[in-house]
Structure formats: structure tokens, C-alpha cells
Amino acid sequence: MAVEKFAGVKRIHTAFKNRGHASASYEINDDPVFQDYNSGLGFAYCLALTIRLFKKVGLNFEAPVCSTWVWLSRGNLLETVWILIDHKSITPAKPRNLMVSRMCINLLVMCILRLCFVVEQPGSSILEEHPLFVWLCRHFRIYKAFIWMGSYGGCRDLA
């Protein structure tokens, strides 16, 4: 079983499905009511998908919106790690902080249930410095891995 959240083009979901495994995707563009991470109903549905994983050993793949966590956007929004997380007056940070806070709650449930998860972010992302993510890393064994995406065709559009 696999659940791909923030699924976009659903590569993980499709790969599992094509190999005959149960798979689900969670993407706001597919269902703006039940698959909106920042709404109460959408987050409840997200947690339900996570709990379903508990019945079957599976993989939870999270790819939260990274465009405003990377270096390229931080200057435009006047953001550093501290402004991003602590400064209450900067409104662009609020939906993103809510999204990552809820992701961390979801990951906490997964850690407690001893389920596997992957959180995908570009190398320049500061998402891992979010206080709830830092707390998770201090209290549970979470590993960080790097993959050079150019080896897998990830940089084709830049050439």
C-alpha cells in the first residue's frame, strides 16, 4: 500500500498501482474539498489515509509545496528561518506553516504506528528547520538522504 500526498502528476501512486499494489493519491487539484491539507475536512481525510496504512505495511510519500521553502523565493518574501516561523505579521508564511505543521502531526502518527514515510524537498529547502519538524527529528529516528536528480533526468529542462 502506498499513499502519495501532494501528488501532482502521481508518479509514486502510478508506479505502485502498475505493479499491482494498493495505492492512493492525495492532491488538492483532484478534490479541493476532501484533499485540501489546510482545511479541517481535508486534513481529517489525510489522517484517515494514514490510519489505513496501519492495517497494511506501506509507504507514505509527502511532497509539500516546496516553492516557498527554497532559497529562490525567500528573498521575495523577506523570509529567513526566523521570520518564516516566528514573525506573525508576514501573511504569505501562514498557509505554508499550517501545511507543514499538519504534515508533522501526520508524521507523528506514522512514527507512533512505526510506518515508513518519505518527505521530499529540494536541497536548498529550509522546511527541516520548522520547529515541529525539528521536534520530530529529536524524538524519533528519522533519516535524511540525498539524491542527485540529474542522474534520473530531473534536470533535463535546464539544459
VMD Tcl script that builds the backbone (N, CA, C; Angstrom):
set m [mol new atoms 477]
animate dup $m
set s [atomselect $m all]
$s set {name element resname resid chain x y z} {
  {N N MET 1 A 0.857 -1.181 0.000}
  {CA C MET 1 A 0.000 0.000 0.000}
  {C C MET 1 A 0.893 1.231 0.000}
  {N N ALA 2 A 0.528 2.218 -0.763}
  {CA C ALA 2 A 1.251 3.484 -0.787}
  {C C ALA 2 A 0.249 4.624 -0.831}
  {N N VAL 3 A 0.589 5.709 -0.155}
  {CA C VAL 3 A -0.190 6.938 -0.233}
  {C C VAL 3 A 0.765 8.049 -0.652}
  {N N GLU 4 A 0.433 8.721 -1.741}
  {CA C GLU 4 A 1.233 9.849 -2.206}
  {C C GLU 4 A 0.443 11.115 -1.943}
  {N N LYS 5 A 0.970 11.952 -1.039}
  {CA C LYS 5 A 0.298 13.211 -0.705}
  {C C LYS 5 A 0.995 14.352 -1.428}
  {N N PHE 6 A 0.237 15.360 -1.797}
  {CA C PHE 6 A 0.712 16.441 -2.673}
  {C C PHE 6 A 1.161 15.786 -3.976}
  {N N ALA 7 A 0.271 14.986 -4.548}
  {CA C ALA 7 A 0.619 14.029 -5.594}
  {C C ALA 7 A 1.003 14.642 -6.933}
  {N N GLY 8 A 0.504 15.806 -7.267}
  {CA C GLY 8 A 0.867 16.408 -8.557}
  {C C GLY 8 A 0.553 15.495 -9.720}
  {N N VAL 9 A 1.579 14.953 -10.375}
  {CA C VAL 9 A 1.375 14.073 -11.524}
  {C C VAL 9 A 1.272 12.595 -11.127}
  {N N LYS 10 A 1.336 12.308 -9.838}
  {CA C LYS 10 A 1.069 10.970 -9.282}
  {C C LYS 10 A 2.060 9.896 -9.739}
  {N N ARG 11 A 3.326 10.205 -9.773}
  {CA C ARG 11 A 4.328 9.226 -10.217}
  {C C ARG 11 A 4.457 8.057 -9.240}
  {N N ILE 12 A 4.478 8.344 -7.948}
  {CA C ILE 12 A 4.598 7.285 -6.934}
  {C C ILE 12 A 3.342 6.419 -6.964}
  {N N HIS 13 A 2.189 7.050 -6.918}
  {CA C HIS 13 A 0.904 6.344 -6.948}
  {C C HIS 13 A 0.815 5.437 -8.175}
  {N N THR 14 A 1.164 5.966 -9.335}
  {CA C THR 14 A 1.088 5.201 -10.582}
  {C C THR 14 A 2.064 4.026 -10.570}
  {N N ALA 15 A 3.276 4.254 -10.065}
  {CA C ALA 15 A 4.276 3.170 -10.021}
  {C C ALA 15 A 3.794 2.014 -9.151}
  {N N PHE 16 A 3.245 2.305 -7.984}
  {CA C PHE 16 A 2.731 1.247 -7.116}
  {C C PHE 16 A 1.537 0.546 -7.760}
  {N N LYS 17 A 0.650 1.329 -8.331}
  {CA C LYS 17 A -0.554 0.773 -8.958}
  {C C LYS 17 A -0.195 -0.135 -10.133}
  {N N ASN 18 A 0.766 0.289 -10.963}
  {CA C ASN 18 A 1.183 -0.504 -12.119}
  {C C ASN 18 A 1.829 -1.833 -11.716}
  {N N ARG 19 A 2.333 -1.901 -10.511}
  {CA C ARG 19 A 2.944 -3.138 -10.023}
  {C C ARG 19 A 1.963 -3.987 -9.213}
  {N N GLY 20 A 0.682 -3.596 -9.240}
  {CA C GLY 20 A -0.357 -4.388 -8.604}
  {C C GLY 20 A -0.546 -4.144 -7.117}
  {N N HIS 21 A 0.047 -3.073 -6.592}
  {CA C HIS 21 A -0.092 -2.756 -5.168}
  {C C HIS 21 A -1.237 -1.766 -4.959}
  {N N ALA 22 A -1.865 -1.854 -3.805}
  {CA C ALA 22 A -2.892 -0.867 -3.452}
  {C C ALA 22 A -2.211 0.492 -3.300}
  {N N SER 23 A -2.842 1.526 -3.824}
  {CA C SER 23 A -2.235 2.851 -3.792}
  {C C SER 23 A -3.320 3.921 -3.788}
  {N N ALA 24 A -3.017 5.037 -3.155}
  {CA C ALA 24 A -3.941 6.168 -3.129}
  {C C ALA 24 A -3.140 7.448 -3.343}
  {N N SER 25 A -3.767 8.432 -3.951}
  {CA C SER 25 A -3.123 9.734 -4.102}
  {C C SER 25 A -3.978 10.780 -3.397}
  {N N TYR 26 A -3.333 11.845 -2.993}
  {CA C TYR 26 A -3.983 12.939 -2.276}
  {C C TYR 26 A -3.481 14.220 -2.913}
  {N N GLU 27 A -4.343 14.903 -3.642}
  {CA C GLU 27 A -3.936 16.088 -4.402}
  {C C GLU 27 A -5.090 17.069 -4.460}
  {N N ILE 28 A -4.865 18.298 -4.020}
  {CA C ILE 28 A -5.908 19.321 -3.963}
  {C C ILE 28 A -6.538 19.584 -5.333}
  {N N ASN 29 A -5.766 19.453 -6.409}
  {CA C ASN 29 A -6.318 19.682 -7.747}
  {C C ASN 29 A -7.338 18.620 -8.144}
  {N N ASP 30 A -7.269 17.449 -7.519}
  {CA C ASP 30 A -8.233 16.382 -7.805}
  {C C ASP 30 A -9.529 16.563 -7.022}
  {N N ASP 31 A -9.416 17.073 -5.807}
  {CA C ASP 31 A -10.603 17.257 -4.962}
  {C C ASP 31 A -10.326 18.398 -3.978}
  {N N PRO 32 A -10.767 19.630 -4.304}
  {CA C PRO 32 A -10.451 20.788 -3.461}
  {C C PRO 32 A -11.163 20.787 -2.106}
  {N N VAL 33 A -12.079 19.859 -1.874}
  {CA C VAL 33 A -12.765 19.775 -0.576}
  {C C VAL 33 A -12.085 18.749 0.319}
  {N N PHE 34 A -12.033 17.493 -0.129}
  {CA C PHE 34 A -11.510 16.413 0.704}
  {C C PHE 34 A -9.995 16.279 0.664}
  {N N GLN 35 A -9.336 16.945 -0.277}
  {CA C GLN 35 A -7.894 16.781 -0.395}
  {C C GLN 35 A -7.147 18.109 -0.254}
  {N N ASP 36 A -7.698 18.985 0.559}
  {CA C ASP 36 A -7.040 20.252 0.893}
  {C C ASP 36 A -6.427 20.098 2.280}
  {N N TYR 37 A -5.107 19.972 2.321}
  {CA C TYR 37 A -4.372 19.752 3.574}
  {C C TYR 37 A -4.653 20.841 4.607}
  {N N ASN 38 A -4.941 22.056 4.136}
  {CA C ASN 38 A -5.131 23.186 5.050}
  {C C ASN 38 A -6.563 23.346 5.538}
  {N N SER 39 A -7.489 22.489 5.088}
  {CA C SER 39 A -8.854 22.551 5.619}
  {C C SER 39 A -9.037 21.430 6.642}
  {N N GLY 40 A -9.953 21.630 7.556}
  {CA C GLY 40 A -10.208 20.613 8.577}
  {C C GLY 40 A -10.653 19.291 7.979}
  {N N LEU 41 A -11.586 19.347 7.037}
  {CA C LEU 41 A -12.107 18.142 6.397}
  {C C LEU 41 A -11.016 17.434 5.588}
  {N N GLY 42 A -10.239 18.214 4.859}
  {CA C GLY 42 A -9.145 17.649 4.062}
  {C C GLY 42 A -8.086 16.995 4.920}
  {N N PHE 43 A -7.759 17.627 6.053}
  {CA C PHE 43 A -6.750 17.047 6.936}
  {C C PHE 43 A -7.273 15.776 7.613}
  {N N ALA 44 A -8.561 15.754 7.959}
  {CA C ALA 44 A -9.162 14.547 8.546}
  {C C ALA 44 A -9.078 13.388 7.550}
  {N N TYR 45 A -9.349 13.665 6.276}
  {CA C TYR 45 A -9.248 12.638 5.243}
  {C C TYR 45 A -7.804 12.161 5.105}
  {N N CYS 46 A -6.864 13.097 5.173}
  {CA C CYS 46 A -5.441 12.762 5.108}
  {C C CYS 46 A -5.061 11.811 6.243}
  {N N LEU 47 A -5.515 12.118 7.464}
  {CA C LEU 47 A -5.223 11.243 8.601}
  {C C LEU 47 A -5.870 9.869 8.418}
  {N N ALA 48 A -7.054 9.832 7.823}
  {CA C ALA 48 A -7.714 8.551 7.560}
  {C C ALA 48 A -6.875 7.699 6.608}
  {N N LEU 49 A -6.284 8.315 5.579}
  {CA C LEU 49 A -5.402 7.574 4.674}
  {C C LEU 49 A -4.200 7.026 5.434}
  {N N THR 50 A -3.666 7.816 6.351}
  {CA C THR 50 A -2.529 7.381 7.154}
  {C C THR 50 A -2.908 6.194 8.029}
  {N N ILE 51 A -4.054 6.265 8.682}
  {CA C ILE 51 A -4.501 5.179 9.548}
  {C C ILE 51 A -4.735 3.908 8.732}
  {N N ARG 52 A -5.252 4.044 7.511}
  {CA C ARG 52 A -5.440 2.865 6.647}
  {C C ARG 52 A -4.121 2.159 6.368}
  {N N LEU 53 A -3.031 2.925 6.323}
  {CA C LEU 53 A -1.715 2.320 6.127}
  {C C LEU 53 A -1.363 1.383 7.278}
  {N N PHE 54 A -1.884 1.681 8.472}
  {CA C PHE 54 A -1.551 0.887 9.651}
  {C C PHE 54 A -2.010 -0.560 9.480}
  {N N LYS 55 A -3.112 -0.770 8.777}
  {CA C LYS 55 A -3.644 -2.115 8.574}
  {C C LYS 55 A -2.768 -2.916 7.620}
  {N N LYS 56 A -2.082 -2.223 6.723}
  {CA C LYS 56 A -1.183 -2.861 5.766}
  {C C LYS 56 A 0.151 -2.131 5.853}
  {N N VAL 57 A 1.218 -2.862 5.780}
  {CA C VAL 57 A 2.523 -2.206 5.771}
  {C C VAL 57 A 2.614 -1.417 4.476}
  {N N GLY 58 A 3.034 -0.181 4.552}
  {CA C GLY 58 A 3.063 0.630 3.343}
  {C C GLY 58 A 4.019 1.800 3.440}
  {N N LEU 59 A 3.931 2.663 2.455}
  {CA C LEU 59 A 4.786 3.840 2.355}
  {C C LEU 59 A 3.925 5.080 2.223}
  {N N ASN 60 A 4.234 6.076 3.012}
  {CA C ASN 60 A 3.589 7.384 2.927}
  {C C ASN 60 A 4.612 8.334 2.298}
  {N N PHE 61 A 4.267 8.918 1.166}
  {CA C PHE 61 A 5.169 9.820 0.460}
  {C C PHE 61 A 4.583 11.212 0.508}
  {N N GLU 62 A 5.306 12.146 1.126}
  {CA C GLU 62 A 4.862 13.538 1.262}
  {C C GLU 62 A 5.777 14.420 0.410}
  {N N ALA 63 A 5.194 15.285 -0.369}
  {CA C ALA 63 A 5.968 16.257 -1.145}
  {C C ALA 63 A 5.284 17.620 -1.009}
  {N N PRO 64 A 5.339 18.219 0.207}
  {CA C PRO 64 A 4.663 19.508 0.388}
  {C C PRO 64 A 5.232 20.572 -0.540}
  {N N VAL 65 A 4.407 21.535 -0.844}
  {CA C VAL 65 A 4.788 22.599 -1.772}
  {C C VAL 65 A 6.137 23.177 -1.335}
  {N N CYS 66 A 7.113 23.079 -2.211}
  {CA C CYS 66 A 8.471 23.480 -1.843}
  {C C CYS 66 A 8.848 24.857 -2.364}
  {N N SER 67 A 8.044 25.428 -3.228}
  {CA C SER 67 A 8.448 26.652 -3.920}
  {C C SER 67 A 8.743 27.814 -2.983}
  {N N THR 68 A 8.099 27.871 -1.832}
  {CA C THR 68 A 8.385 28.984 -0.926}
  {C C THR 68 A 9.292 28.575 0.232}
  {N N TRP 69 A 9.773 27.335 0.235}
  {CA C TRP 69 A 10.736 26.909 1.261}
  {C C TRP 69 A 12.168 26.955 0.734}
  {N N VAL 70 A 12.350 27.193 -0.554}
  {CA C VAL 70 A 13.684 27.175 -1.145}
  {C C VAL 70 A 14.265 28.583 -1.224}
  {N N TRP 71 A 15.551 28.675 -1.464}
  {CA C TRP 71 A 16.270 29.946 -1.431}
  {C C TRP 71 A 15.728 30.946 -2.445}
  {N N LEU 72 A 15.248 30.483 -3.584}
  {CA C LEU 72 A 14.830 31.377 -4.652}
  {C C LEU 72 A 13.683 32.295 -4.229}
  {N N SER 73 A 12.778 31.809 -3.413}
  {CA C SER 73 A 11.605 32.589 -3.013}
  {C C SER 73 A 11.779 33.333 -1.699}
  {N N ARG 74 A 12.715 32.940 -0.892}
  {CA C ARG 74 A 12.850 33.565 0.425}
  {C C ARG 74 A 13.117 35.055 0.338}
  {N N GLY 75 A 13.942 35.482 -0.600}
  {CA C GLY 75 A 14.238 36.901 -0.721}
  {C C GLY 75 A 13.025 37.722 -1.120}
  {N N ASN 76 A 12.191 37.175 -1.990}
  {CA C ASN 76 A 10.994 37.888 -2.432}
  {C C ASN 76 A 10.004 38.090 -1.292}
  {N N LEU 77 A 9.956 37.160 -0.378}
  {CA C LEU 77 A 9.002 37.244 0.721}
  {C C LEU 77 A 9.631 37.791 2.002}
  {N N LEU 78 A 10.862 38.283 1.895}
  {CA C LEU 78 A 11.594 38.811 3.046}
  {C C LEU 78 A 11.671 37.781 4.164}
  {N N GLU 79 A 11.971 36.528 3.797}
  {CA C GLU 79 A 11.930 35.467 4.789}
  {C C GLU 79 A 13.301 34.877 5.073}
  {N N THR 80 A 13.530 34.646 6.324}
  {CA C THR 80 A 14.614 33.811 6.796}
  {C C THR 80 A 13.932 32.740 7.621}
  {N N VAL 81 A 14.682 31.862 8.196}
  {CA C VAL 81 A 14.065 30.817 9.029}
  {C C VAL 81 A 13.270 31.459 10.154}
  {N N TRP 82 A 13.812 32.503 10.777}
  {CA C TRP 82 A 13.143 33.091 11.939}
  {C C TRP 82 A 11.899 33.861 11.548}
  {N N ILE 83 A 11.970 34.641 10.498}
  {CA C ILE 83 A 10.784 35.370 10.039}
  {C C ILE 83 A 9.726 34.375 9.576}
  {N N LEU 84 A 10.166 33.370 8.844}
  {CA C LEU 84 A 9.267 32.368 8.297}
  {C C LEU 84 A 8.421 31.717 9.384}
  {N N ILE 85 A 9.009 31.445 10.529}
  {CA C ILE 85 A 8.330 30.678 11.559}
  {C C ILE 85 A 7.782 31.547 12.687}
  {N N ASP 86 A 8.522 32.564 13.090}
  {CA C ASP 86 A 8.158 33.297 14.300}
  {C C ASP 86 A 7.420 34.610 14.067}
  {N N HIS 87 A 7.631 35.253 12.959}
  {CA C HIS 87 A 7.073 36.577 12.753}
  {C C HIS 87 A 5.602 36.468 12.357}
  {N N LYS 88 A 4.708 36.968 13.183}
  {CA C LYS 88 A 3.265 36.800 12.983}
  {C C LYS 88 A 2.688 37.722 11.907}
  {N N SER 89 A 3.410 38.765 11.530}
  {CA C SER 89 A 2.816 39.746 10.626}
  {C C SER 89 A 3.006 39.413 9.143}
  {N N ILE 90 A 3.838 38.449 8.821}
  {CA C ILE 90 A 4.067 38.122 7.417}
  {C C ILE 90 A 3.055 37.069 6.997}
  {N N THR 91 A 2.043 37.485 6.256}
  {CA C THR 91 A 0.939 36.584 5.912}
  {C C THR 91 A 1.285 35.503 4.898}
  {N N PRO 92 A 2.208 35.694 3.930}
  {CA C PRO 92 A 2.458 34.597 2.995}
  {C C PRO 92 A 2.940 33.315 3.673}
  {N N ALA 93 A 3.540 33.428 4.849}
  {CA C ALA 93 A 4.079 32.248 5.525}
  {C C ALA 93 A 2.998 31.416 6.193}
  {N N LYS 94 A 1.836 31.994 6.517}
  {CA C LYS 94 A 0.838 31.285 7.316}
  {C C LYS 94 A 0.306 30.005 6.678}
  {N N PRO 95 A -0.185 29.997 5.429}
  {CA C PRO 95 A -0.696 28.740 4.870}
  {C C PRO 95 A 0.372 27.660 4.795}
  {N N ARG 96 A 1.601 28.059 4.465}
  {CA C ARG 96 A 2.691 27.097 4.374}
  {C C ARG 96 A 3.027 26.529 5.737}
  {N N ASN 97 A 3.056 27.384 6.785}
  {CA C ASN 97 A 3.341 26.885 8.125}
  {C C ASN 97 A 2.246 25.935 8.605}
  {N N LEU 98 A 0.993 26.243 8.278}
  {CA C LEU 98 A -0.110 25.357 8.630}
  {C C LEU 98 A 0.069 24.011 7.937}
  {N N MET 99 A 0.428 24.042 6.656}
  {CA C MET 99 A 0.618 22.815 5.895}
  {C C MET 99 A 1.708 21.943 6.514}
  {N N VAL 100 A 2.849 22.528 6.841}
  {CA C VAL 100 A 3.957 21.760 7.402}
  {C C VAL 100 A 3.650 21.327 8.833}
  {N N SER 101 A 2.949 22.155 9.595}
  {CA C SER 101 A 2.550 21.756 10.950}
  {C C SER 101 A 1.646 20.533 10.886}
  {N N ARG 102 A 0.703 20.536 9.968}
  {CA C ARG 102 A -0.192 19.383 9.824}
  {C C ARG 102 A 0.562 18.175 9.283}
  {N N MET 103 A 1.500 18.408 8.390}
  {CA C MET 103 A 2.311 17.297 7.908}
  {C C MET 103 A 3.058 16.653 9.073}
  {N N CYS 104 A 3.577 17.479 9.973}
  {CA C CYS 104 A 4.314 16.956 11.134}
  {C C CYS 104 A 3.397 16.158 12.061}
  {N N ILE 105 A 2.155 16.590 12.216}
  {CA C ILE 105 A 1.195 15.815 13.006}
  {C C ILE 105 A 0.960 14.468 12.337}
  {N N ASN 106 A 0.793 14.475 11.027}
  {CA C ASN 106 A 0.627 13.239 10.271}
  {C C ASN 106 A 1.852 12.336 10.427}
  {N N LEU 107 A 3.049 12.909 10.350}
  {CA C LEU 107 A 4.272 12.130 10.510}
  {C C LEU 107 A 4.409 11.597 11.937}
  {N N LEU 108 A 3.946 12.369 12.915}
  {CA C LEU 108 A 3.957 11.894 14.304}
  {C C LEU 108 A 3.106 10.636 14.440}
  {N N VAL 109 A 1.909 10.654 13.846}
  {CA C VAL 109 A 1.048 9.463 13.857}
  {C C VAL 109 A 1.788 8.292 13.207}
  {N N MET 110 A 2.472 8.559 12.093}
  {CA C MET 110 A 3.196 7.498 11.401}
  {C C MET 110 A 4.342 6.961 12.252}
  {N N CYS 111 A 5.056 7.851 12.947}
  {CA C CYS 111 A 6.143 7.403 13.822}
  {C C CYS 111 A 5.605 6.526 14.948}
  {N N ILE 112 A 4.504 6.925 15.534}
  {CA C ILE 112 A 3.903 6.151 16.621}
  {C C ILE 112 A 3.457 4.774 16.131}
  {N N LEU 113 A 2.909 4.721 14.907}
  {CA C LEU 113 A 2.455 3.449 14.328}
  {C C LEU 113 A 3.600 2.665 13.672}
  {N N ARG 114 A 4.811 3.245 13.682}
  {CA C ARG 114 A 6.005 2.631 13.082}
  {C C ARG 114 A 5.826 2.354 11.590}
  {N N LEU 115 A 5.324 3.361 10.894}
  {CA C LEU 115 A 5.130 3.270 9.455}
  {C C LEU 115 A 6.211 4.066 8.729}
  {N N CYS 116 A 6.503 3.655 7.523}
  {CA C CYS 116 A 7.540 4.309 6.716}
  {C C CYS 116 A 6.988 5.559 6.034}
  {N N PHE 117 A 7.810 6.577 5.947}
  {CA C PHE 117 A 7.432 7.766 5.197}
  {C C PHE 117 A 8.648 8.387 4.547}
  {N N VAL 118 A 8.367 9.156 3.506}
  {CA C VAL 118 A 9.381 9.927 2.805}
  {C C VAL 118 A 8.838 11.342 2.685}
  {N N VAL 119 A 9.678 12.333 2.993}
  {CA C VAL 119 A 9.334 13.735 2.774}
  {C C VAL 119 A 10.324 14.255 1.739}
  {N N GLU 120 A 9.803 14.656 0.592}
  {CA C GLU 120 A 10.664 15.110 -0.489}
  {C C GLU 120 A 10.739 16.628 -0.498}
  {N N GLN 121 A 11.965 17.137 -0.535}
  {CA C GLN 121 A 12.222 18.573 -0.635}
  {C C GLN 121 A 13.527 18.785 -1.382}
  {N N PRO 122 A 13.661 19.904 -2.092}
  {CA C PRO 122 A 14.939 20.225 -2.738}
  {C C PRO 122 A 16.019 20.487 -1.685}
  {N N GLY 123 A 17.266 20.379 -2.108}
  {CA C GLY 123 A 18.387 20.552 -1.188}
  {C C GLY 123 A 18.442 21.912 -0.514}
  {N N SER 124 A 17.933 22.966 -1.152}
  {CA C SER 124 A 18.009 24.303 -0.567}
  {C C SER 124 A 16.807 24.637 0.322}
  {N N SER 125 A 15.915 23.693 0.527}
  {CA C SER 125 A 14.723 23.934 1.340}
  {C C SER 125 A 15.090 24.099 2.821}
  {N N ILE 126 A 14.364 24.996 3.500}
  {CA C ILE 126 A 14.551 25.151 4.946}
  {C C ILE 126 A 13.372 24.560 5.719}
  {N N LEU 127 A 12.574 23.737 5.067}
  {CA C LEU 127 A 11.440 23.094 5.730}
  {C C LEU 127 A 11.881 22.321 6.966}
  {N N GLU 128 A 13.034 21.666 6.897}
  {CA C GLU 128 A 13.504 20.855 8.020}
  {C C GLU 128 A 13.841 21.688 9.259}
  {N N GLU 129 A 13.837 22.999 9.139}
  {CA C GLU 129 A 14.099 23.861 10.285}
  {C C GLU 129 A 12.811 24.345 10.948}
  {N N HIS 130 A 11.672 23.914 10.430}
  {CA C HIS 130 A 10.389 24.218 11.069}
  {C C HIS 130 A 10.406 23.580 12.467}
  {N N PRO 131 A 9.988 24.295 13.516}
  {CA C PRO 131 A 10.099 23.784 14.885}
  {C C PRO 131 A 9.451 22.413 15.111}
  {N N LEU 132 A 8.321 22.138 14.502}
  {CA C LEU 132 A 7.691 20.829 14.695}
  {C C LEU 132 A 8.480 19.719 14.017}
  {N N PHE 133 A 9.073 20.020 12.873}
  {CA C PHE 133 A 9.900 19.016 12.200}
  {C C PHE 133 A 11.167 18.761 13.003}
  {N N VAL 134 A 11.749 19.810 13.564}
  {CA C VAL 134 A 12.928 19.663 14.426}
  {C C VAL 134 A 12.576 18.787 15.631}
  {N N TRP 135 A 11.408 19.036 16.235}
  {CA C TRP 135 A 10.963 18.247 17.386}
  {C C TRP 135 A 10.836 16.770 17.007}
  {N N LEU 136 A 10.222 16.507 15.853}
  {CA C LEU 136 A 10.078 15.122 15.385}
  {C C LEU 136 A 11.431 14.441 15.248}
  {N N CYS 137 A 12.374 15.145 14.645}
  {CA C CYS 137 A 13.704 14.569 14.424}
  {C C CYS 137 A 14.436 14.307 15.729}
  {N N ARG 138 A 14.158 15.082 16.748}
  {CA C ARG 138 A 14.795 14.876 18.055}
  {C C ARG 138 A 14.182 13.714 18.826}
  {N N HIS 139 A 12.914 13.430 18.583}
  {CA C HIS 139 A 12.209 12.415 19.368}
  {C C HIS 139 A 12.052 11.065 18.668}
  {N N PHE 140 A 12.301 11.027 17.370}
  {CA C PHE 140 A 12.170 9.788 16.617}
  {C C PHE 140 A 13.368 9.635 15.703}
  {N N ARG 141 A 13.666 8.415 15.331}
  {CA C ARG 141 A 14.785 8.154 14.433}
  {C C ARG 141 A 14.332 8.432 13.004}
  {N N ILE 142 A 14.753 9.556 12.476}
  {CA C ILE 142 A 14.404 9.971 11.112}
  {C C ILE 142 A 15.710 10.183 10.355}
  {N N TYR 143 A 15.785 9.610 9.185}
  {CA C TYR 143 A 17.000 9.677 8.388}
  {C C TYR 143 A 16.837 10.677 7.257}
  {N N LYS 144 A 17.958 11.270 6.876}
  {CA C LYS 144 A 17.974 12.216 5.772}
  {C C LYS 144 A 18.838 11.623 4.667}
  {N N ALA 145 A 18.322 11.649 3.450}
  {CA C ALA 145 A 19.059 11.118 2.301}
  {C C ALA 145 A 19.061 12.155 1.187}
  {N N PHE 146 A 20.080 12.100 0.368}
  {CA C PHE 146 A 20.190 12.991 -0.778}
  {C C PHE 146 A 20.201 12.165 -2.054}
  {N N ILE 147 A 19.526 12.649 -3.070}
  {CA C ILE 147 A 19.531 12.010 -4.377}
  {C C ILE 147 A 19.847 13.087 -5.407}
  {N N TRP 148 A 20.840 12.834 -6.231}
  {CA C TRP 148 A 21.165 13.760 -7.307}
  {C C TRP 148 A 20.178 13.512 -8.434}
  {N N MET 149 A 19.162 14.382 -8.570}
  {CA C MET 149 A 18.067 14.164 -9.511}
  {C C MET 149 A 18.515 14.210 -10.973}
  {N N GLY 150 A 19.649 14.821 -11.232}
  {CA C GLY 150 A 20.169 14.848 -12.595}
  {C C GLY 150 A 20.456 13.446 -13.118}
  {N N SER 151 A 20.776 12.520 -12.219}
  {CA C SER 151 A 21.021 11.138 -12.613}
  {C C SER 151 A 19.764 10.453 -13.110}
  {N N TYR 152 A 18.611 11.006 -12.765}
  {CA C TYR 152 A 17.332 10.407 -13.118}
  {C C TYR 152 A 16.536 11.291 -14.064}
  {N N GLY 153 A 17.191 12.192 -14.749}
  {CA C GLY 153 A 16.516 13.044 -15.719}
  {C C GLY 153 A 15.836 14.258 -15.097}
  {N N GLY 154 A 16.146 14.565 -13.837}
  {CA C GLY 154 A 15.494 15.672 -13.147}
  {C C GLY 154 A 15.906 17.048 -13.624}
  {N N CYS 155 A 17.008 17.163 -14.334}
  {CA C CYS 155 A 17.496 18.470 -14.783}
  {C C CYS 155 A 17.409 18.644 -16.291}
  {N N ARG 156 A 16.641 17.798 -16.961}
  {CA C ARG 156 A 16.543 17.876 -18.416}
  {C C ARG 156 A 16.086 19.228 -18.913}
  {N N ASP 157 A 15.137 19.841 -18.218}
  {CA C ASP 157 A 14.559 21.105 -18.679}
  {C C ASP 157 A 15.533 22.283 -18.557}
  {N N LEU 158 A 16.595 22.114 -17.802}
  {CA C LEU 158 A 17.533 23.209 -17.592}
  {C C LEU 158 A 18.572 23.298 -18.701}
  {N N ALA 159 A 18.724 22.247 -19.456}
  {CA C ALA 159 A 19.769 22.218 -20.490}
  {C C ALA 159 A 19.405 23.055 -21.698}
}
mol reanalyze $m
mol bondsrecalc $m
mol representation Tube
mol addrep $m
